[in-house]
Amino acid sequence: MLAYVRGRLLLAIPTVLAVSFITFFLGWLAPGDPIDVLLGQHSGPAIRARLRHEYGLDRPPLVQYADFVWKALHGDLGRSFSNNSRPVAEMIADHFPETAKLACMALAAALFVGLPAGVFSALRHNRWADRITMGAVLLSVSLPPFVLASLMMLGFSLQLGWLPAAGWNGPEYWVMPVAVLAVRPAALIARFMRASMLEVLGQDYIRTALAKGLSPLQVIRRHALKNAFLPVLTVLGSTFGYLLTGSFVVETIFNIPGIGYESVQSILRRDYPVIQGVALLVAVVFVLVNLVVDVLYCVVDPRVRYEEAR
């Protein structure tokens, strides 16, 4: 197991480096100059040159990238151009916990809704309940988060007055952002669970368990659910990554003080150090979450451990 984890971590290094390289040079090639955002286009050349030298923007791009990677390895992600030269690592430490809390709550809600919906649909295969559930799944996958957020704000906040329209100050503020962010992952989990459950229910060991006299509920609880959940487990890593990146739109709509909202503001201000730091953070989280999912898959499925031992 340790060798497997070590190998996955070694493979993660070029992935994170590739993300940092692409993000850095996309920012460097983007039109516009962050100095113009800071000072305006009519500022004097002397102060512009001083600021460019202070932020290291007068050096060659490869030198800037190498300096960024070297400092990132030591925990220094640079300083913000537009936020009073505040350290990017400090900004991430302040805002990322809110984004992580939103993503974790949305993942829990997606599992809570998606898993039972998938099992229920598989047990009612080709019946009206199955068709209605799959219709709701298709609608949830197709509906963009910003449209759903607008509809929920219009209905639950402006018309009914049940929930606050924006903010992040208590449980009543969490309901709509978590619901908007969880709808699409819940639908995808339900679809995966349904397909996996249908495949498992057609296996010989399920028919054998029923022939031995076990009730359908016992067969589903003891034999079918665990094996049907394995394919769903493999997609949880990408699902959590979607929740992290999808939170950027949700945080902006609901004015949540997370890293997504701060990233959108940094893009508008061309604050490249913040953009690069957030992109690097998201890449690392992606890699770590998928590593945890792979390890859990080895724990849950003995066949994977057997193949690894061989």
Phi and psi in degrees as a GROMACS rama.xvg file:
@    title "Ramachandran Plot"
@    xaxis  label "Phi"
@    yaxis  label "Psi"
@TYPE xy
-64.3188  -38.4247  LEU-2
-64.55  -37.8257  ALA-3
-64.3197  -45.7266  TYR-4
-64.6227  -41.4396  VAL-5
-62.9672  -41.3314  ARG-6
-63.506  -40.4401  GLY-7
-65.9095  -37.8938  ARG-8
-66.685  -37.332  LEU-9
-66.2755  -37.0731  LEU-10
-69.3613  -24.006  LEU-11
-73.5901  -24.5526  ALA-12
-61.0962  -51.4177  ILE-13
-64.6923  -28.637  PRO-14
-64.3227  -47.9775  THR-15
-65.413  -38.8578  VAL-16
-64.6726  -39.8313  LEU-17
-64.1589  -41.6001  ALA-18
-62.8627  -44.8937  VAL-19
-64.1461  -38.7502  SER-20
-65.1373  -48.142  PHE-21
-64.2453  -44.1428  ILE-22
-63.4008  -42.0819  THR-23
-63.173  -47.9616  PHE-24
-79.0736  -23.8621  PHE-25
-64.9696  -40.4508  LEU-26
-65.6075  -39.0997  GLY-27
-68.4786  -35.0864  TRP-28
-83.4454  -13.77  LEU-29
-64.1637  144.175  ALA-30
-67.7664  152.069  PRO-31
100.445  162.534  GLY-32
-130.576  127.408  ASP-33
-61.7027  -24.7033  PRO-34
-66.0803  -34.5826  ILE-35
-64.4836  -35.5357  ASP-36
-67.696  -37.7499  VAL-37
-73.9609  -44.9365  LEU-38
-110.008  -18.382  LEU-39
91.0245  161.536  GLY-40
-77.188  -12.2222  GLN-41
-106.209  20.3988  HIS-42
-78.8625  163.269  SER-43
-72.5581  150.09  GLY-44
-65.3859  -30.1872  PRO-45
-66.9476  -47.871  ALA-46
-69.5168  -30.9953  ILE-47
-65.6501  -43.5847  ARG-48
-65.3941  -37.3197  ALA-49
-65.2295  -42.4478  ARG-50
-68.4655  -38.0946  LEU-51
-63.13  -39.1359  ARG-52
-70.1231  -37.7373  HIS-53
-64.1029  -39.7949  GLU-54
-89.2699  -0.00923406  TYR-55
76.6055  18.0706  GLY-56
-81.3754  -6.51616  LEU-57
-91.3434  0.315742  ASP-58
-89.7183  162.319  ARG-59
-61.069  150.734  PRO-60
-58.9884  -41.3826  PRO-61
-65.4103  -34.9877  LEU-62
-67.3205  -41.1445  VAL-63
-62.1807  -41.9949  GLN-64
-66.5381  -43.6647  TYR-65
-61.6133  -39.636  ALA-66
-65.2219  -39.0777  ASP-67
-63.4264  -44.7897  PHE-68
-65.6451  -42.9831  VAL-69
-62.6684  -43.7198  TRP-70
-68.7978  -36.8089  LYS-71
-62.9142  -35.8763  ALA-72
-64.0452  -22.9108  LEU-73
-102.347  13.7217  HIS-74
85.1502  8.10154  GLY-75
-107.806  111.937  ASP-76
-98.4319  13.6671  LEU-77
93.8198  -172.751  GLY-78
-124.023  144.837  ARG-79
-66.1593  139.836  SER-80
-72.951  -35.8781  PHE-81
-111.007  -6.88953  SER-82
-111.089  54.2233  ASN-83
58.1147  36.3944  ASN-84
56.0543  32.4888  SER-85
-71.5964  139.823  ARG-86
-59.6572  134.969  PRO-87
-64.986  -38.2464  VAL-88
-60.9691  -36.4873  ALA-89
-68.8621  -39.6873  GLU-90
-63.4961  -42.6904  MET-91
-64.1455  -41.6997  ILE-92
-62.4042  -31.6905  ALA-93
-77.3951  -38.2243  ASP-94
-100.473  -27.6438  HIS-95
-65.1055  -35.3352  PHE-96
-56.1066  -35.3465  PRO-97
-67.923  -40.7976  GLU-98
-65.7332  -42.0609  THR-99
-63.6637  -39.3109  ALA-100
-64.3449  -42.8939  LYS-101
-62.69  -43.985  LEU-102
-66.9306  -40.9744  ALA-103
-65.8963  -41.8456  CYS-104
-64.9439  -39.4422  MET-105
-66.6492  -38.5142  ALA-106
-65.3844  -41.9536  LEU-107
-62.5659  -41.9647  ALA-108
-65.4767  -39.2051  ALA-109
-64.6768  -42.0148  ALA-110
-66.7764  -40.6737  LEU-111
-62.6918  -35.0799  PHE-112
-93.1287  -43.0679  VAL-113
-69.3528  -42.4599  GLY-114
-63.669  -52.2845  LEU-115
-62.0445  -36.0078  PRO-116
-64.4503  -40.9548  ALA-117
-66.06  -42.314  GLY-118
-65.1829  -45.7845  VAL-119
-60.4997  -41.8253  PHE-120
-66.8483  -37.6997  SER-121
-67.4918  -38.829  ALA-122
-71.3638  -20.3049  LEU-123
-111.219  40.9612  ARG-124
-57.2076  129.487  HIS-125
63.8733  19.2576  ASN-126
-104.727  177.069  ARG-127
-62.3225  -37.7209  TRP-128
-62.0796  -40.0859  ALA-129
-65.2094  -43.7845  ASP-130
-66.9114  -40.2035  ARG-131
-65.1855  -42.804  ILE-132
-63.8674  -45.3783  THR-133
-67.7909  -31.0127  MET-134
-64.2221  -41.9951  GLY-135
-65.2128  -36.8227  ALA-136
-63.1083  -45.8654  VAL-137
-61.91  -41.4601  LEU-138
-64.4483  -40.9838  LEU-139
-66.8793  -37.3308  SER-140
-69.8339  -34.7576  VAL-141
-82.6142  -20.8155  SER-142
-82.6823  118.845  LEU-143
-65.3504  146.527  PRO-144
-59.7509  -36.9512  PRO-145
-69.8953  -28.5815  PHE-146
-71.6037  -46.1012  VAL-147
-62.2359  -40.0841  LEU-148
-62.3886  -42.491  ALA-149
-64.3034  -41.486  SER-150
-65.0178  -41.2897  LEU-151
-68.3361  -39.8691  MET-152
-63.9687  -40.1132  MET-153
-66.0595  -42.219  LEU-154
-80.1752  -54.3567  GLY-155
-83.1931  -23.1948  PHE-156
-101.543  -56.125  SER-157
-78.2421  -41.6054  LEU-158
-84.2917  -51.3441  GLN-159
-92.3289  -28.1752  LEU-160
71.1505  23.5588  GLY-161
-79.3797  -35.7893  TRP-162
-129.468  150.171  LEU-163
-69.2916  146.786  PRO-164
-74.0248  -30.393  ALA-165
-155.668  163.457  ALA-166
116.658  178.313  GLY-167
-152.33  45.6844  TRP-168
-103.686  2.1547  ASN-169
176.32  175.817  GLY-170
-55.8894  -36.5546  PRO-171
-66.4984  -22.5973  GLU-172
-81.382  -18.619  TYR-173
-81.9479  -22.6947  TRP-174
-59.9503  -56.1163  VAL-175
-67.5827  -45.511  MET-176
-59.6358  -42.3644  PRO-177
-65.3566  -42.1637  VAL-178
-63.3768  -45.4955  ALA-179
-62.0239  -42.7542  VAL-180
-72.922  -27.4693  LEU-181
-89.6256  -14.7131  ALA-182
-61.5031  -52.4593  VAL-183
-65.3128  -47.8278  ARG-184
-59.5159  -37.2081  PRO-185
-62.6432  -40.8445  ALA-186
-65.4715  -42.1093  ALA-187
-65.6095  -41.3659  LEU-188
-63.0816  -41.7457  ILE-189
-61.6975  -41.0599  ALA-190
-67.6456  -43.285  ARG-191
-63.7199  -42.8253  PHE-192
-65.7733  -39.1533  MET-193
-62.1509  -49.2968  ARG-194
-62.5075  -42.2007  ALA-195
-67.2829  -40.2283  SER-196
-65.7027  -39.4792  MET-197
-63.5411  -39.3916  LEU-198
-66.0295  -42.3742  GLU-199
-67.5041  -40.4135  VAL-200
-64.7918  -18.8772  LEU-201
-92.085  3.59296  GLY-202
-78.1998  158.504  GLN-203
-65.8459  -36.048  ASP-204
-68.9205  -26.0281  TYR-205
-69.3129  -44.1038  ILE-206
-64.4638  -35.38  ARG-207
-66.0143  -42.3044  THR-208
-63.6481  -39.3969  ALA-209
-67.4256  -36.8281  LEU-210
-68.3932  -26.5982  ALA-211
-76.3441  -7.61733  LYS-212
106.499  2.72146  GLY-213
-69.8867  144.855  LEU-214
-72.7765  155.933  SER-215
-56.2013  -36.8084  PRO-216
-64.5609  -41.5134  LEU-217
-65.6253  -40.2576  GLN-218
-63.2382  -43.0633  VAL-219
-66.571  -44.7801  ILE-220
-70.5858  -40.8845  ARG-221
-87.765  -33.5243  ARG-222
-117.509  -42.0909  HIS-223
-80.5838  -43.9657  ALA-224
-62.1702  -45.8811  LEU-225
-62.155  -46.1874  LYS-226
-72.0942  -32.5114  ASN-227
-72.1737  -24.5006  ALA-228
-76.5929  -19.3282  PHE-229
-58.8862  -48.9758  LEU-230
-62.4903  -32.6025  PRO-231
-66.5679  -36.6071  VAL-232
-60.3344  -34.9158  LEU-233
-68.2033  -24.1632  THR-234
-95.2138  -2.71426  VAL-235
-67.5028  -31.9822  LEU-236
-62.5826  -49.9793  GLY-237
-66.3715  -30.607  SER-238
-64.7775  -44.0013  THR-239
-65.3475  -36.9275  PHE-240
-63.1683  -39.572  GLY-241
-62.2245  -38.9596  TYR-242
-65.5455  -36.7626  LEU-243
-65.8603  -46.8696  LEU-244
-75.7395  -34.6039  THR-245
-67.7863  -22.6035  GLY-246
-67.6255  -17.6186  SER-247
-60.7378  -46.4962  PHE-248
-68.6063  -44.0871  VAL-249
-65.1334  -42.2134  VAL-250
-64.339  -36.5239  GLU-251
-68.3469  -41.0017  THR-252
-67.5837  -44.3827  ILE-253
-95.055  7.08609  PHE-254
56.2008  51.4587  ASN-255
-94.7075  130.198  ILE-256
-79.2953  58.2889  PRO-257
-105.071  -174.923  GLY-258
-71.6938  -25.16  ILE-259
-67.1868  -46.4113  GLY-260
-61.1667  -43.6095  TYR-261
-64.8932  -34.9492  GLU-262
-67.5902  -42.2844  SER-263
-61.5368  -43.2066  VAL-264
-64.0916  -36.0332  GLN-265
-68.7209  -35.6486  SER-266
-64.0946  -42.6408  ILE-267
-64.7386  -31.0359  LEU-268
-93.7881  0.788028  ARG-269
55.9607  42.4485  ARG-270
-88.8257  83.1814  ASP-271
-63.2283  -38.8346  TYR-272
-58.9719  -38.3168  PRO-273
-68.0004  -42.4484  VAL-274
-61.052  -45.6632  ILE-275
-65.3303  -40.6009  GLN-276
-65.1588  -41.9663  GLY-277
-67.1497  -42.2612  VAL-278
-61.0954  -41.7936  ALA-279
-64.9883  -40.6684  LEU-280
-62.51  -45.8724  LEU-281
-62.9888  -39.1377  VAL-282
-62.7292  -44.1557  ALA-283
-63.7492  -41.7783  VAL-284
-63.852  -42.4702  VAL-285
-54.404  -50.0809  PHE-286
-63.0433  -46.1687  VAL-287
-65.9261  -41.5959  LEU-288
-65.1925  -42.987  VAL-289
-67.37  -31.8933  ASN-290
-64.5822  -43.937  LEU-291
-61.6619  -40.417  VAL-292
-63.8351  -41.7149  VAL-293
-63.2874  -40.5433  ASP-294
-66.0418  -42.544  VAL-295
-62.7676  -35.0383  LEU-296
-63.7344  -39.4392  TYR-297
-64.9589  -36.2559  CYS-298
-70.2316  -41.423  VAL-299
-76.4885  -39.2878  VAL-300
-104.925  108.728  ASP-301
-63.4043  -25.0195  PRO-302
-63.7387  -33.6918  ARG-303
-66.5488  -41.5165  VAL-304
-64.4252  -36.8241  ARG-305
-65.6575  -45.1386  TYR-306
-64.2901  -37.4488  GLU-307
-64.8096  -41.277  GLU-308
-63.9192  -37.6596  ALA-309
